[in-house]
Amino acid sequence: MSSEKPQGPLERELRRLSSVSSLGDLTQRQRTVLTFFAILAAIIGVYTVLYNVGMRRLEGDDYTLFRSFQTVINTMTTTGYGGDSPWQTPIMNVFVVWMQLSGVVIGFVTLRILIIPLFERAPVVLDEQLTEKSDHVVVCEYGRGRDVLLDEFERIGIEYVLVDSDKEEAIGLSNRGYAVIDGDPTDVETLERASIEDASLVISDAGDRNTSVALTAHQCNEDVRVVCLTDTPDRREALERAGVDRVVCPPSLIGRQLAEKASTDFDLSGSTDVLGENTVVREVVVRRDGPLHDTPVGATPIVEDPRLTLVAAWIDGELRIPPGPNDRLTPNAVLVVVGDAESFEGIRGGTANVQSTVTHADVIVAGVGVAGEAAIGQLPERADPTTIDVRDDPATDVVGDASTPDVLERAGIGEATALLLTIDNDDAALLATAVARSLTDTIEILVRVTDAESVPKAFGAGADYALSEQRTTARTLAADVFGESVINPVGQIRIIRTPATPFVGRTLSSSEEDSDRGWVLLGVERNGTFRTDDSVEVGNEDSVVVAGTDAAIQNFERRTDSAR
């Protein structure tokens, strides 16, 4: 390794000038610098001669040229000139003042022509701005909203280093406080600068270079886990053979989530017998400017009302049954609530956007790309999807632009209960949302957008539910750091009534504390009356009403059978 001392910008510039063999080799910048020095030397020379002559003839002091040169430098740099003062003649006083003023002007010119450009051209070493990293994530060439991903990491305390081959982008992100270095992630040296030997995970979004990044990462650290992002799910097997531990396809991811939201509903067959005639299931939608935005679940009026029971919540595309009291409600969150009809009227003014749950049997999917195919594959058979796409393809039922009223009407928007917009262009998706909403107020519109900032626009256009590909992917990757799965098909949510034997003698609140995160106790049925007050003590003759996914309810039934 070279032991040569690091050079500053001025030293580098002078070294470059000294290496020039002829004037023809000079750059425009070097010509400007040399011209500046020549003019400066000429001015100092003229001032020295004039001052020497003036002192001898006007002041009567016979100075050497070197003494005059020193005085001129002291005067022009304003570092001191008292040794020769006071001057007796007006001409010498005016001349000295002129040298002072010109010195100030030359100082500013020096900054503008020489000093500032030198430091502007100085290379920025981003590595020097990184703190020591260990057990961190190395993110390579991420192009799906860097701010969204890095903000998500910082929000939950994940250490990371972003590697970006675009130096200007890297400098911009570093100036905003992100941990970033510039370089090619397929080079061993670059990944070593990111401390990959101490990293726990590598995330690569490098397109065709994903395989090279994965192989380079394992060359540096054979134990590091690698996650690759791709827009083409058919590359999964090839990437896994190259050592990639997980392949994430964001379009498929968001398509499945939209379909899951559209197809996950409550099994209300016989619900009157289970919940009673006056008990209903409702969805409460959280809007960005609404009173529930950024509120912890435990502090909502829904949880505080003893007549209402919060069953589940869709938060950032994830279904949580039940949500935790500290989970914050983000814009676009949907709360699934059970209670008597009158209690919903009481909270409607404080929460707004209370709507009935719908079982979708007639669904339109607009955009039969990767996201659309994933959505169709996730829908249950009863959904009977009708597809729209601009391409004439065997998988397309209606060929045309989904933002055209005629196309939507040919697809049966008047009879459909849900419209899934999986178009891969935000502007087109927003326009199609507005057109669809203008045709009907009853259909539920679920929209895929790429940019996180387009989510509120989708609501403004008339969407009932919108997911950002940037935000959804960021949350998925953040969960992967902790080895948690975000996307799990949840199936249908069921409500059942079962004997209360395992809970006898306990209150509803104490029983809920022991429940797993897949089901929730809604209340107690006693003598034909459904009661939800947390203080109600469960008796021998009571029944309990439980809600959860198919799998969770099956687990609950096995547990209670064992307890009985």
C-alpha positions as CSV (number, residue, x, y, z in Angstrom):
1,M,0.0,0.0,0.0
2,S,1.3,3.5,-0.8
3,S,2.5,5.6,2.1
4,E,2.1,8.8,0.2
5,K,0.4,11.6,2.3
6,P,-3.1,12.6,1.2
7,Q,-2.9,15.9,-0.8
8,G,-5.2,18.9,-0.4
9,P,-7.0,20.5,-3.3
10,L,-4.4,23.3,-3.7
11,E,-1.5,20.8,-3.6
12,R,-3.2,18.7,-6.3
13,E,-3.8,21.8,-8.5
14,L,-0.2,22.9,-8.2
15,R,1.1,19.4,-9.0
16,R,-1.1,19.3,-12.1
17,L,0.3,22.6,-13.2
18,S,3.9,21.5,-12.6
19,S,3.3,18.5,-14.8
20,V,2.3,20.5,-17.9
21,S,5.0,20.3,-20.5
22,S,3.7,23.1,-22.8
23,L,1.1,25.8,-22.9
24,G,-0.9,23.8,-25.5
25,D,-1.5,21.1,-22.8
26,L,-3.3,23.6,-20.5
27,T,-6.9,23.3,-19.8
28,Q,-9.2,26.4,-19.8
29,R,-9.2,26.2,-16.0
30,Q,-5.3,26.1,-15.8
31,R,-5.1,29.1,-18.3
32,T,-7.4,31.1,-16.1
33,V,-5.3,30.4,-13.0
34,L,-2.0,31.3,-14.7
35,T,-3.5,34.5,-16.1
36,F,-4.7,35.5,-12.7
37,F,-1.3,34.9,-11.1
38,A,0.4,36.9,-13.9
39,I,-1.9,39.9,-13.5
40,L,-1.5,39.7,-9.7
41,A,2.3,39.7,-10.0
42,A,2.2,42.6,-12.4
43,I,0.0,44.7,-10.0
44,I,2.2,44.0,-7.0
45,G,5.3,44.9,-9.1
46,V,3.8,48.2,-10.2
47,Y,2.7,49.1,-6.7
48,T,6.2,48.3,-5.3
49,V,7.9,50.6,-7.8
50,L,5.4,53.4,-7.3
51,Y,5.6,53.2,-3.6
52,N,9.4,53.2,-3.6
53,V,9.5,56.2,-5.9
54,G,6.8,58.1,-3.9
55,M,8.5,57.5,-0.5
56,R,11.9,58.7,-1.8
57,R,10.7,61.8,-3.7
58,L,7.6,62.8,-1.7
59,E,8.3,61.6,1.8
60,G,12.1,61.9,1.7
61,D,12.7,58.3,2.8
62,D,15.2,56.3,0.8
63,Y,13.8,52.7,1.0
64,T,15.0,49.6,-0.8
65,L,12.7,47.8,-3.2
66,F,12.4,44.9,-0.8
67,R,11.2,47.2,2.0
68,S,8.7,48.8,-0.4
69,F,7.6,45.3,-1.5
70,Q,7.0,44.3,2.1
71,T,4.9,47.4,2.8
72,V,2.8,46.8,-0.4
73,I,2.0,43.2,0.7
74,N,1.1,44.3,4.2
75,T,-1.2,47.0,2.8
76,M,-2.9,44.9,0.2
77,T,-3.5,42.0,2.6
78,T,-4.5,44.5,5.4
79,T,-2.2,42.6,7.8
80,G,-0.4,45.9,8.8
81,Y,1.2,48.9,7.4
82,G,1.9,51.1,10.5
83,G,5.7,51.0,10.2
84,D,5.7,53.8,7.5
85,S,2.8,55.8,8.8
86,P,1.9,58.6,9.0
87,W,2.5,59.8,5.4
88,Q,2.9,63.5,5.1
89,T,1.8,64.1,1.5
90,P,-1.8,63.7,0.3
91,I,-0.7,61.8,-2.8
92,M,0.9,59.0,-0.7
93,N,-2.1,58.8,1.6
94,V,-4.4,58.4,-1.4
95,F,-2.1,55.8,-2.9
96,V,-2.0,53.7,0.3
97,V,-5.8,53.8,0.5
98,W,-6.0,52.7,-3.1
99,M,-3.7,49.8,-2.4
100,Q,-5.9,48.8,0.5
101,L,-9.1,48.9,-1.5
102,S,-7.6,47.0,-4.4
103,G,-6.2,44.4,-2.0
104,V,-9.7,43.7,-0.7
105,V,-11.0,43.4,-4.3
106,I,-8.2,41.1,-5.3
107,G,-9.0,39.0,-2.2
108,F,-12.5,38.4,-3.4
109,V,-11.3,37.6,-6.9
110,T,-8.8,35.1,-5.5
111,L,-11.6,33.3,-3.6
112,R,-13.9,33.2,-6.7
113,I,-11.2,32.2,-9.3
114,L,-8.8,30.1,-7.3
115,I,-9.9,28.9,-3.8
116,I,-13.7,28.1,-4.2
117,P,-13.3,26.2,-7.5
118,L,-10.5,24.1,-6.0
119,F,-12.7,23.0,-3.1
120,E,-15.7,22.5,-5.2
121,R,-13.6,20.1,-7.3
122,A,-12.3,18.3,-4.3
123,P,-13.4,14.6,-4.3
124,V,-15.9,13.7,-1.6
125,V,-14.9,10.6,0.3
126,L,-18.3,9.2,1.5
127,D,-16.7,6.4,3.4
128,E,-15.3,8.9,5.9
129,Q,-18.9,9.9,6.8
130,L,-19.9,6.3,7.8
131,T,-20.0,5.2,11.4
132,E,-18.7,1.7,12.4
133,K,-21.2,-0.9,11.2
134,S,-21.9,-4.5,12.4
135,D,-24.8,-6.9,11.8
136,H,-26.1,-4.3,9.3
137,V,-27.8,-4.4,5.9
138,V,-25.9,-3.6,2.7
139,V,-28.4,-2.3,0.1
140,C,-27.1,-2.3,-3.5
141,E,-28.5,-0.1,-6.3
142,Y,-31.9,0.3,-4.8
143,G,-34.2,2.1,-7.3
144,R,-37.7,1.8,-5.8
145,G,-37.8,4.9,-3.7
146,R,-34.5,5.1,-1.8
147,D,-35.9,7.6,0.8
148,V,-38.9,5.3,1.5
149,L,-36.7,2.3,2.2
150,L,-34.0,4.1,4.2
151,D,-36.6,6.0,6.2
152,E,-38.3,2.7,7.1
153,F,-35.0,1.2,8.2
154,E,-34.2,4.2,10.3
155,R,-37.7,4.3,11.8
156,I,-37.3,0.8,13.3
157,G,-33.6,1.1,14.0
158,I,-32.0,-1.1,11.3
159,E,-28.3,-0.3,10.6
160,Y,-27.6,-0.1,6.8
161,V,-25.2,1.1,4.1
162,L,-26.5,2.0,0.7
163,V,-24.2,1.3,-2.2
164,D,-25.0,3.5,-5.3
165,S,-22.9,3.6,-8.5
166,D,-24.3,7.1,-9.3
167,K,-21.9,9.3,-7.4
168,E,-24.0,12.4,-7.6
169,E,-27.0,10.5,-6.2
170,A,-24.8,9.1,-3.4
171,I,-23.5,12.5,-2.4
172,G,-27.0,14.0,-2.4
173,L,-28.3,11.2,-0.1
174,S,-25.2,11.5,2.1
175,N,-25.8,15.2,2.5
176,R,-29.3,14.5,3.7
177,G,-28.0,12.2,6.5
178,Y,-28.2,8.8,5.0
179,A,-25.5,6.2,5.3
180,V,-24.3,5.9,1.6
181,I,-21.2,5.2,-0.3
182,D,-20.6,5.3,-4.1
183,G,-19.2,2.4,-6.1
184,D,-19.9,-0.7,-8.1
185,P,-21.5,-3.3,-5.9
186,T,-20.2,-6.1,-8.2
187,D,-16.6,-5.1,-7.1
188,V,-15.2,-6.8,-4.0
189,E,-13.5,-3.6,-2.9
190,T,-16.8,-1.7,-2.9
191,L,-18.6,-4.2,-0.7
192,E,-15.6,-4.4,1.6
193,R,-15.9,-0.6,2.0
194,A,-19.5,-1.3,3.1
195,S,-18.1,-3.7,5.8
196,I,-19.9,-6.6,4.2
197,E,-17.8,-9.0,6.3
198,D,-19.8,-7.9,9.3
199,A,-23.2,-7.6,7.5
200,S,-26.1,-9.9,8.1
201,L,-28.1,-9.2,4.9
202,V,-27.5,-7.9,1.4
203,I,-30.4,-6.5,-0.6
204,S,-29.8,-6.1,-4.3
205,D,-32.0,-4.3,-6.8
206,A,-29.4,-4.2,-9.6
207,G,-31.5,-5.7,-12.4
208,D,-29.5,-7.9,-14.7
209,R,-26.5,-7.5,-12.3
210,N,-28.3,-9.1,-9.4
211,T,-26.5,-12.5,-9.9
212,S,-23.1,-10.8,-10.0
213,V,-23.9,-8.8,-6.8
214,A,-25.0,-12.0,-5.0
215,L,-21.9,-13.9,-6.1
216,T,-19.6,-11.0,-5.1
217,A,-21.4,-10.8,-1.7
218,H,-20.8,-14.5,-1.0
219,Q,-17.2,-14.1,-2.2
220,C,-16.7,-11.5,0.6
221,N,-18.9,-13.2,3.2
222,E,-20.1,-16.7,2.6
223,D,-22.6,-16.6,5.5
224,V,-24.4,-13.4,4.5
225,R,-28.0,-13.7,3.4
226,V,-29.0,-12.2,0.0
227,V,-32.4,-10.9,-1.0
228,C,-32.9,-9.8,-4.6
229,L,-35.6,-7.7,-6.1
230,T,-36.9,-8.4,-9.7
231,D,-39.8,-7.4,-11.9
232,T,-39.8,-10.7,-13.6
233,P,-40.8,-13.6,-11.3
234,D,-39.6,-16.2,-13.8
235,R,-36.0,-15.4,-12.8
236,R,-36.6,-16.7,-9.3
237,E,-35.2,-20.2,-9.8
238,A,-32.1,-18.9,-11.6
239,L,-31.3,-16.4,-8.8
240,E,-31.8,-19.0,-6.1
241,R,-29.4,-21.3,-7.9
242,A,-26.9,-18.4,-7.8
243,G,-27.1,-18.4,-4.0
244,V,-29.9,-15.9,-3.5
245,D,-31.9,-16.7,-0.3
246,R,-35.0,-14.9,-1.2
247,V,-36.4,-13.3,-4.4
248,V,-39.0,-10.6,-4.0
249,C,-41.1,-9.4,-7.0
250,P,-42.7,-6.1,-6.0
251,P,-45.4,-6.1,-8.7
252,S,-46.5,-9.7,-7.7
253,L,-46.3,-8.7,-4.1
254,I,-48.6,-5.7,-4.4
255,G,-50.9,-7.6,-6.7
256,R,-51.4,-10.4,-4.2
257,Q,-52.0,-7.8,-1.4
258,L,-54.7,-6.0,-3.3
259,A,-56.4,-9.3,-4.2
260,E,-56.1,-10.4,-0.5
261,K,-57.8,-7.2,0.7
262,A,-60.5,-7.7,-1.9
263,S,-61.2,-11.3,-1.1
264,T,-60.7,-11.4,2.7
265,D,-64.1,-10.9,4.2
266,F,-66.2,-12.1,7.0
267,D,-68.2,-15.3,6.8
268,L,-71.6,-13.7,7.8
269,S,-73.7,-16.7,6.8
270,G,-75.8,-17.2,9.9
271,S,-74.2,-14.2,11.6
272,T,-77.6,-13.2,13.0
273,D,-77.6,-16.4,15.1
274,V,-74.0,-15.8,16.1
275,L,-73.9,-12.1,16.9
276,G,-77.6,-11.2,17.3
277,E,-79.9,-9.1,15.2
278,N,-78.5,-5.8,16.3
279,T,-74.8,-6.6,16.0
280,V,-73.1,-5.7,12.7
281,V,-69.6,-5.8,11.2
282,R,-68.2,-2.6,9.8
283,E,-65.0,-1.3,8.2
284,V,-63.5,2.1,9.4
285,V,-61.1,3.6,6.9
286,V,-58.3,5.9,8.2
287,R,-57.7,9.0,6.0
288,R,-54.6,11.1,6.1
289,D,-56.4,14.2,7.4
290,G,-58.8,12.3,9.6
291,P,-58.9,12.1,13.4
292,L,-57.5,8.6,13.5
293,H,-54.4,9.3,11.5
294,D,-51.2,8.4,13.4
295,T,-53.2,7.4,16.5
296,P,-52.2,4.3,18.5
297,V,-54.8,1.6,18.2
298,G,-55.3,1.6,22.0
299,A,-56.1,5.3,22.0
300,T,-58.9,5.2,19.4
301,P,-62.5,5.8,20.4
302,I,-63.3,2.3,19.0
303,V,-61.2,0.6,21.6
304,E,-62.4,2.9,24.3
305,D,-66.1,2.2,23.6
306,P,-67.1,-1.0,25.5
307,R,-69.9,-1.7,23.0
308,L,-67.4,-2.1,20.1
309,T,-64.7,-4.8,19.5
310,L,-61.8,-4.2,17.2
311,V,-61.3,-7.5,15.3
312,A,-58.6,-6.8,12.8
313,A,-56.8,-4.0,11.0
314,W,-55.2,-3.7,7.6
315,I,-52.1,-1.5,8.2
316,D,-49.8,-0.9,5.2
317,G,-51.2,-3.9,3.5
318,E,-50.7,-6.3,6.4
319,L,-53.7,-7.9,8.2
320,R,-53.2,-8.0,11.9
321,I,-55.7,-10.0,14.1
322,P,-56.0,-8.3,16.5
323,P,-53.8,-5.2,16.1
324,G,-51.6,-4.4,19.1
325,P,-52.5,-1.4,21.2
326,N,-49.3,0.4,20.2
327,D,-49.7,-0.1,16.5
328,R,-50.1,3.3,14.9
329,L,-52.8,3.9,12.3
330,T,-51.3,5.0,9.0
331,P,-53.2,6.6,6.2
332,N,-55.1,3.9,4.3
333,A,-55.4,1.6,7.3
334,V,-58.7,-0.2,7.6
335,L,-60.2,-1.3,10.9
336,V,-62.7,-4.2,11.1
337,V,-65.0,-3.6,14.0
338,V,-68.0,-5.5,15.5
339,G,-70.7,-3.8,17.6
340,D,-74.3,-2.8,17.7
341,A,-75.5,-0.5,15.0
342,E,-76.3,2.4,17.3
343,S,-72.7,2.4,18.7
344,F,-71.4,3.0,15.2
345,E,-73.7,6.0,14.8
346,G,-72.1,7.4,18.0
347,I,-68.5,7.3,16.7
348,R,-69.3,8.2,13.1
349,G,-68.6,11.8,13.6
350,G,-65.3,11.2,15.3
351,T,-63.9,8.7,12.9
352,A,-65.9,9.0,9.6
353,N,-65.6,6.6,6.7
354,V,-67.6,3.8,8.4
355,Q,-68.8,1.4,5.7
356,S,-70.2,-2.1,5.5
357,T,-68.0,-5.1,4.7
358,V,-68.6,-6.5,1.3
359,T,-68.2,-10.1,-0.1
360,H,-66.9,-9.6,-3.6
361,A,-68.3,-12.1,-6.1
362,D,-67.8,-10.0,-9.3
363,V,-64.4,-8.4,-9.6
364,I,-62.7,-6.4,-12.5
365,V,-58.9,-6.5,-12.8
366,A,-57.5,-3.7,-14.9
367,G,-53.9,-4.3,-16.0
368,V,-52.9,-7.9,-16.8
369,G,-49.2,-7.6,-16.2
370,V,-47.2,-9.2,-13.5
371,A,-49.2,-7.5,-10.8
372,G,-52.5,-8.3,-12.4
373,E,-51.6,-12.0,-12.9
374,A,-50.6,-12.2,-9.2
375,A,-53.9,-10.6,-8.2
376,I,-56.0,-13.0,-10.3
377,G,-54.1,-16.0,-8.9
378,Q,-54.8,-14.8,-5.4
379,L,-58.6,-14.2,-5.9
380,P,-60.9,-17.1,-4.8
381,E,-62.9,-18.9,-7.5
382,R,-66.1,-17.2,-6.4
383,A,-64.7,-13.7,-7.3
384,D,-65.1,-14.5,-11.1
385,P,-62.6,-11.8,-12.3
386,T,-63.1,-9.9,-15.6
387,T,-59.8,-8.6,-17.0
388,I,-59.0,-5.4,-18.9
389,D,-55.8,-4.6,-20.7
390,V,-54.6,-2.6,-23.7
391,R,-53.0,-5.8,-25.1
392,D,-55.0,-8.3,-27.1
393,D,-54.0,-11.4,-25.0
394,P,-55.8,-14.7,-24.3
395,A,-55.9,-13.6,-20.6
396,T,-57.7,-10.4,-21.5
397,D,-61.5,-10.3,-21.5
398,V,-61.9,-6.7,-22.6
399,V,-59.3,-5.0,-24.7
400,G,-58.9,-1.3,-24.2
401,D,-57.9,1.5,-21.9
402,A,-59.3,1.2,-18.4
403,S,-59.6,5.0,-18.1
404,T,-62.2,4.9,-20.9
405,P,-65.8,4.8,-19.7
406,D,-66.9,2.6,-22.6
407,V,-64.2,0.0,-21.7
408,L,-65.2,-0.1,-18.1
409,E,-68.9,-0.4,-19.0
410,R,-68.1,-3.3,-21.4
411,A,-66.3,-5.0,-18.5
412,G,-69.5,-4.7,-16.4
413,I,-68.6,-2.0,-13.9
414,G,-72.3,-1.4,-13.2
415,E,-72.7,-4.9,-11.8
416,A,-69.2,-5.5,-10.3
417,T,-68.5,-5.1,-6.6
418,A,-64.7,-4.5,-6.8
419,L,-62.3,-2.9,-9.3
420,L,-58.6,-3.8,-8.9
421,L,-56.4,-1.3,-10.8
422,T,-53.0,-3.0,-11.2
423,I,-51.8,-0.7,-14.0
424,D,-48.0,0.0,-13.8
425,N,-48.4,3.8,-14.4
426,D,-49.5,6.0,-11.6
427,D,-51.0,8.7,-13.8
428,A,-53.0,6.2,-15.8
429,A,-54.1,4.5,-12.6
430,L,-55.3,7.8,-11.0
431,L,-57.2,8.7,-14.2
432,A,-58.9,5.2,-14.3
433,T,-59.8,5.6,-10.6
434,A,-61.5,8.9,-11.3
435,V,-63.4,7.7,-14.3
436,A,-64.6,4.5,-12.5
437,R,-65.8,6.5,-9.5
438,S,-67.7,8.9,-11.9
439,L,-69.5,5.8,-13.3
440,T,-70.6,4.3,-10.0
441,D,-70.5,5.1,-6.2
442,T,-71.1,1.5,-5.1
443,I,-68.1,-0.3,-6.4
444,E,-65.0,-0.7,-4.2
445,I,-61.9,0.5,-6.0
446,L,-58.5,-0.9,-4.9
447,V,-55.5,0.8,-6.6
448,R,-51.8,0.0,-7.1
449,V,-49.5,3.0,-7.3
450,T,-45.7,3.0,-7.6
451,D,-44.8,6.2,-5.8
452,A,-45.7,6.5,-2.1
453,E,-46.7,10.1,-2.7
454,S,-49.4,8.9,-5.1
455,V,-51.5,7.2,-2.3
456,P,-53.3,10.4,-1.1
457,K,-53.9,11.3,-4.8
458,A,-55.6,7.9,-5.3
459,F,-58.0,8.6,-2.4
460,G,-58.6,12.0,-3.9
461,A,-59.5,10.4,-7.2
462,G,-62.1,8.1,-5.5
463,A,-60.2,5.0,-4.4
464,D,-61.3,3.0,-1.3
465,Y,-58.0,1.4,-0.8
466,A,-54.5,2.1,-2.3
467,L,-51.1,0.5,-1.9
468,S,-47.8,2.0,-2.8
469,E,-45.3,-0.4,-4.3
470,Q,-42.5,1.6,-2.7
471,R,-44.0,1.5,0.8
472,T,-45.0,-2.1,0.5
473,T,-41.6,-3.3,-0.7
474,A,-39.9,-1.3,2.0
475,R,-42.0,-2.9,4.7
476,T,-41.4,-6.3,3.3
477,L,-37.6,-5.9,3.2
478,A,-37.6,-4.4,6.7
479,A,-39.6,-7.4,8.0
480,D,-37.1,-9.7,6.2
481,V,-34.3,-8.2,8.2
482,F,-35.9,-9.7,11.3
483,G,-36.8,-13.0,9.6
484,E,-40.5,-12.2,9.7
485,S,-42.9,-12.8,6.8
486,V,-45.2,-10.0,5.8
487,I,-47.2,-11.5,3.0
488,N,-49.1,-14.6,4.1
489,P,-52.4,-15.4,2.4
490,V,-54.9,-15.1,5.2
491,G,-58.0,-16.6,3.6
492,Q,-61.5,-15.8,4.9
493,I,-62.1,-14.4,8.3
494,R,-64.7,-16.4,10.2
495,I,-66.9,-15.6,13.2
496,I,-67.9,-18.6,15.4
497,R,-69.8,-19.2,18.6
498,T,-68.4,-21.9,20.9
499,P,-68.9,-23.1,24.5
500,A,-67.2,-20.9,27.1
501,T,-66.0,-23.7,29.3
502,P,-62.2,-22.8,29.0
503,F,-62.9,-19.2,30.0
504,V,-65.4,-19.6,32.9
505,G,-64.7,-17.3,35.8
506,R,-62.6,-14.9,33.7
507,T,-63.5,-11.5,32.2
508,L,-63.3,-10.8,28.5
509,S,-60.3,-8.5,29.0
510,S,-58.3,-11.1,30.9
511,S,-59.2,-13.8,28.3
512,E,-58.0,-11.6,25.4
513,E,-54.6,-11.3,27.1
514,D,-53.9,-15.0,26.6
515,S,-55.1,-15.2,23.0
516,D,-52.6,-15.7,20.2
517,R,-52.4,-13.1,17.5
518,G,-54.6,-15.0,15.1
519,W,-58.0,-14.7,16.8
520,V,-59.9,-12.4,19.1
521,L,-62.8,-12.8,21.5
522,L,-65.7,-10.6,20.4
523,G,-68.0,-11.1,23.4
524,V,-70.2,-13.4,25.4
525,E,-73.6,-14.6,24.4
526,R,-75.8,-15.0,27.5
527,N,-79.5,-15.7,27.4
528,G,-79.9,-14.6,23.8
529,T,-78.0,-11.3,24.4
530,F,-74.6,-10.5,23.0
531,R,-72.4,-8.7,25.5
532,T,-69.0,-7.1,24.8
533,D,-68.2,-5.2,28.0
534,D,-64.6,-6.1,29.1
535,S,-65.8,-6.4,32.7
536,V,-68.3,-9.2,31.9
537,E,-67.4,-12.4,33.7
538,V,-67.8,-15.6,31.7
539,G,-70.3,-18.1,33.2
540,N,-70.9,-21.9,32.8
541,E,-74.0,-21.4,30.6
542,D,-72.4,-18.8,28.4
543,S,-71.0,-19.0,24.8
544,V,-68.1,-17.0,23.5
545,V,-68.0,-15.5,20.1
546,V,-64.5,-15.6,18.4
547,A,-63.3,-14.1,15.1
548,G,-60.1,-15.0,13.1
549,T,-58.8,-16.5,9.9
550,D,-59.8,-20.1,8.9
551,A,-56.5,-21.5,10.2
552,A,-56.6,-19.5,13.4
553,I,-60.1,-20.6,14.2
554,Q,-59.1,-24.2,13.6
555,N,-56.2,-23.8,16.1
556,F,-58.6,-22.1,18.5
557,E,-61.0,-24.9,18.3
558,R,-58.3,-27.5,18.9
559,R,-57.1,-25.6,22.0
560,T,-60.6,-25.2,23.5
561,D,-61.4,-28.9,22.8
562,S,-58.2,-29.9,24.7
563,A,-59.1,-27.5,27.5
564,R,-62.6,-29.0,27.8
